[in-house]
Each structure stands twice: as structure tokens, then as C-alpha cells.
Amino acid sequence: MPYRLSATLKAHTSDVRAVNSPTNDMILSASRDSTAISWQKSSSHPNFTPETVIRASTRYVNAVAYISPTPDAPKGYVVTGGQDAIINVFSLSSSKEDPDFSLLGHSENVCALDVTPGGTIVSGSWDRTARVWKNFSLAYELKGHELSVWAVLAVDEEQTLTGSADKTIRLWNQHKLISTFRGHQDAVRGLALIPDLGFASCSNDSEIRVWTLGGDLIYSLSGHTSFVYSLSILPSGGIVSGGEDRSVRVWKDGECSQVLVHPAISVWSVSTMPNGDIVSGCSDGVVRVFTEVEDRWASPEDLKAYDDMVASQALPSQQVGDIKKSDLAGTEALNAPGKKPGDTKMIRNGDIVEVYQWDADNTTWQRVGEVVDAVGQGRKQLYQGKEYDYVFDVDIQDGVPPLKLPYNVTENPFTAAQRFLQTNDLPLSYIDQVVNFIEKNTAGVKLGSNEEYVDPFTGASRYRSGGNSVQTTNLGPSTYVDPYTGASRYSGNSAAPSAVPPASSEYMDPFTGASRYSGAPPSNPPTSASPKRIPMAAWTLYKPANVPLMRQKTFEVDGRLRDEISTSSLAMYPQELASLEETFAYLTHITDPKSSNSNLPTPTASNVDAIIQIIQRWPSAALYPVFDLSRLVAAFCPGAFDTPALKSRFIQALITAGEWSSTWNLPLQKSREINLTLALKALANMFQEGTKLDEPWVNEVLSALSLLPYEVLSKVQRTCLATILFNISCTQHSSPLDTPQRQRFFELALQNLKNERADSETVYRTLFAVGNALYTMKSSGNLLEPRQNQVLVKTLPSISQTFGSEARVQDLTGEVTSLL
């Protein structure tokens, strides 16, 4: 009999990444919703129900295994592993929430687990190692793979197989490498032991290979059209596989005997029961059981509902061949039988092209979906050397060539939309519109039953852009929505927290969005006209922030990098993670007036060094929260910058990652614009009471600022620049500028005063900076360089004329004039 649906288990709220079925009455599942579930059935409860829900982690749970019953755990243990790099062991006989054992040692995501009959645990991790644990203690660390260890298999109590993203499989005896198996063309994702023969492996190269333990390749199985993630062995010796092509495939005697198409994009994991039933875990958050025993089939109504769900999905044309629609036969073609199980056939049914699969057991063609194709002729389109089902033209604005949006039907539309926006440096506020455009123009393809989107990188639920919607195919100017917080809007017209009183502009915190602040400093200059405004020594520091949310976004970005094989090497190292946790803890305490934890260590040079390393390594589009962290560290932790050399490294990291030496073409890429704003705020915070201006890094700051063309700066960036000059002028009362520094300082100030015609706040702060510097020079008997003096004399009257309606500007202009 063929395999058919037996049970549908729904309780998880996100992707089911791993399943394990040690007995006919127990299924274990692990999910990205941070839980593991033990499903049980009995004679009194013939259907699987969640008996135990384990809160296994605060992050994704990616692997699950089972340890047979012991005297201490009569129901056995559940073993979980996930993004927190901890292996937790829970007794199913206990009702407590905490694990019975926590195995520490891995430094990155634990993505694979296996257990021997004797209770030995084998784990694989993105830290490029596998580990063998005996009696819940580390026995061996298996080092040698060059990339993440995606698969582990306990051959027996002494031998272990590991599969890696480096495309190799390794056999170990205890901690010693015995042999290396090569042949796969991409990452090895799954391993399964075949008794009396050897083992099977699967890979992102879409192949399944069967090997002897001696290293000989016995045969390969081809049929999957995308990544193959998981393998399991039937009691009969057949192989079961699951992958990214929506299918579970059953292989017998070296041939595919059945294809079980799923209504989900990814079949992440498969497991077989002792009775021969098959369990699958998918990206739609559902665990399914299939059986070839008719008595265990689901009801006819449930079977029909499942078949209808599968039939309503879209099947990418590459899975069924390259055939022109005009060459396709009609429904009469279904009268001819298929040649073997899994054969596919496309037919024309009116204007629709349908895909059918041959069901050999029932000798009938089963509809498995509707073909969606890029050009309507079954052909792929090339874009940048890669093949796609669709390559759309997306108009950004009139007169600008359209951008290309490539998309494959097997992709999550949100992943494709996110990639398109990031590639073209467009705000992620457009993600919903782009997704709607993709779905509309691909016949509304929706794979999986979850209605609520879960971000493929962070696991967070969908954010929706505020304000009016924008047509997807015409992505014109729009209010920017922070790519990390979604609804938290970043306003390009914002200004800074003001030591000098703000005019009409306000800063909107990029993490809190709606929470505006005025950021009053310890001492504000008077707001009314006064002949005694200058000199002023009230440093303006950009301090306000929502540190917990900043921390969350930083680690979400790190998780996004870590989850992608191509960027996993950029993710934070364990010592960097620990260092940032220390820094965030201190900043949370220092910025929260309700915090009572006063024993936290103040960040030191090592914490600053960790931030520098991350800035130097991460791609610019991912640096937003780390740049903002840099701003706070500069403001609250000046003692951490214990040497001028460290300050120089910090400054250079911000400038280099911010691409200050690159061409300045308008409009700026959004990530570059935000990074520039936050870098300027961090630089402003570097100048505060006690700063020494006779150190080399100060010259580096002044030189870097001269690289910024004033015309490309936004309103908030110009205000930031003025604030840097103001803070320098406050500092030079006690630590004077030398002559070259003073000349650069005035060149920057004159640039502001000559070019600013709209923002009185920028002019006001710059006038204070100039007045402070002139006052110090006059007090020490120094004179302004004649050319600069002449330019300033000519510029001040035009300022009075341009901003004549603001008394504060007029009064301050008069004070500065009196100092010339």
C-alpha cells in the first residue's frame, strides 16, 4: 500500500526543525518557537497529543534526540540543542521546567544531535566541532572540519560520523580521525545508519549517497530538486528523505518508490517509527505522520482535505522539465499510465498548466499543483549568472532604469523581498509591498498554512510599515522605517539632543520611534538674549536610548549572519558575545534611573576592542545597532578608551565602515546615511569634559570631517557636525587647539556658516563653537588667520539677514562679531 497521511500534529508556532520518533507511541519535535514537544498516544488516546511542552531555550531549538528510559528517568530523556549553544537534557518523568543536565562547551548554534543505545550523546555545531558526551560530561571534542558541522551520527559507542558544510564526511574512533569521505558538491546536511551495509548522506547538492564505512560509494540517489536536509531508514532498509522541494521521498532498492508532496516550502526533518510510519517536520510549523497501513490512514475527509491543500500549491517549472505550454497535451494525456512512481506530467487545462504525479499503487495520476513560470514557456531566466523563475522590473522613479527583482517559486517571498531591498539599499519599510507584488504576479503562491509571517533571520513576527502604502513597482521617496525595529521610524529631518536650545527640529530615537526626547544637557545656555553667552562650556552628548531594544537588535542581526552559511564566519565570536553582554548590562543600568544593580563592572578597553572588531568585520548594512552602541559607549564610558591609540582605532573603524572615503553620490544609500549619522554622534560624544585635544586622534577626526561634502549631509547630520565643533570648542577652554587644528576647526565652522540657509539650529551651534574658540584665542593673545577672519566678517551679516526672525541667532551673531 502507498504511504498516506495518518496524523497532523499542530501546536508549534514556527518552523519544526527536528523530529524524532523512538517508539510507535512517541514523537519528539523541536521548533524555532523555542520549544520542544513530546507527543504521545495510548490505547485510551489513539491520537497523538502534546504530553509535555518543554521551554528548551529562549532562541531557536534546532535539534532533538531521545535517551532511552533509565532508573532515574523511567520515561527517558529529551535532549535539545539550539542557537544558545547549550545542550539541555530533560527527564520526561519530571514536571519541572529546568533541565536535569545542561552540557556546556559549544560556542555556537547546536544544529545536530544523536544518541547511542547506551546513552552517549553526539552533538554538532556551527563552531566547526562535534562533541561526544558520556554520562552527561564531555568525553571527546572532534576537531578538523573547516566549516559548520551540520550532521552527526553515532555509529556505535566508539565510532562517530560527522558531516559538514565543508562538503566532507569524517569517521572518528573516539577522538581520532579514521577517514574522510569526499564526493558531495555542497554542504552535507544529514546522515543515517544503514544496518549491515554502511550509511547514507544527503546534501545541499540535492543528492543522496550510500557508502560503506570503509569509504566506498555504493550508489547515489537523484530525484530531489533542491537541498536535501534529512534522512531516516525504514525497518525494511528503505531510505526516507526530506528537503527544500516540499517533498518527502521514499527510496526502495535504489529507486524512488513514492513522493509525498507537502504544503510547505521546507521539509526540515524526517524520522521513521519502528512500525514503518514516517514523521516529517516542516516550515509551516506542522508535524505530520504518514503510514502505508490502511487502518492507520486518516479519515477520507482528512485525506481529501490534505490532497486539496497540496493541489492548491504552486510547483516550480524546473521540477517538471522545460516544455513549452503550446506543446502540452490536454487532460486526455492523463489516460496514459506513468512509467514509474513519482513520474510527473504537465497538461493544459484551459489557461492553466497543471502538474500531475503518477501514483503507482493506485494506478492513477495525482494532481500536485499548478505550474508557475517566469515567461510562460517553462524556461528559466538568467540574472547575474543564476537561473530564476522570474526576473521582474521594478521602477523606482521616473527617469531611473528599473531594478531587477529575481525570484524562484520555491523561495519564501519575504526572503526574496528582503534580499532585493538590501541589495539595492532600499528601506525595508517596502517589504510588505514587494511581497504583495511577488504573490500577485506569481499567481498568489502561498506555501504553508501559517498566516503570520516569521522573519527568516530573526524569528520575529512580521512588522508592518507605518504611514501610507507605497506602490511596489514605484518605490519613490518615503519615510524610512528602521530595518531592525520595523515600526520604529527613523526621521531624516531629526536633530540632536541639544545643549544649545533646539529650534523647530526634534530628534526621534531610532530604536523607540515614537518616543521623542529633547535631551537637555547638564547645563543649558540661556535661551534669551544675553551679552554673557560666550564663553560656554556645556558639552552636548547624545545619550538617550532604549538599550534593551538596542541589545535585542544587535543579537538579531548577529543571528541573521550566523544563520546563513555564506555569512556565518562574520558572526560574533564567543568572547565578543560575552563582551557585548557586559557592555549592554552596564549601559542598561546607567541609563535606567530605576536600576538598582550598581555592582556591574564599567566597560574597559577590551569591550571597546570587541566593538571595533565587529565594526571592522560586519557588512555596512548590518552595522546600524553596533554604531549606535558605539555612540553610547563613547558617551557613558570615556574611561574605556584608555589610550590615544585605542581612540584612533575606534575612530578609524567608524570612518572606514561608514565609507567616508568613498564617492558621495546622492541619494545616499540608506544604510550609509544612517551609519554616517550615528558615527557623527559617536564622534560628538568623544569630546567631553576632560578630553585632551593634543592627542593624534583629534587630528584624525578633523581630517575625516573635512572629507564630508556639506551638500550631501542631511539636516540631522549637519546638526551633528555643528555639535562636534561645539563640543571641541567647549574642550579647548582647558586644552587649547594648536595652530593647524585651529585652522581646520575654523574651515569646518566657516563651511557650516556659509552653506547653511535652512536650519537655524546648525547655525546656532556653529556660532557658539566659533564664539568659544575666538574667546579662548583672544584670552591667550592669538589671532584668527587673516583669510578666515575676512571670510567670517563677510559671512556674519548674511546670517543675520537669513535668520533675522530668530532673536537668539541675531544676538549670538552680535556676540561673535564683537570678538573679531
Summary of the structure (lengths in Angstrom):
residues: 820
radius of gyration: 31.8
end to end distance: 98.2
largest distance: 103.1
contacts: 2791
relative contact order: 0.06
helix: 30%
strand: 27%
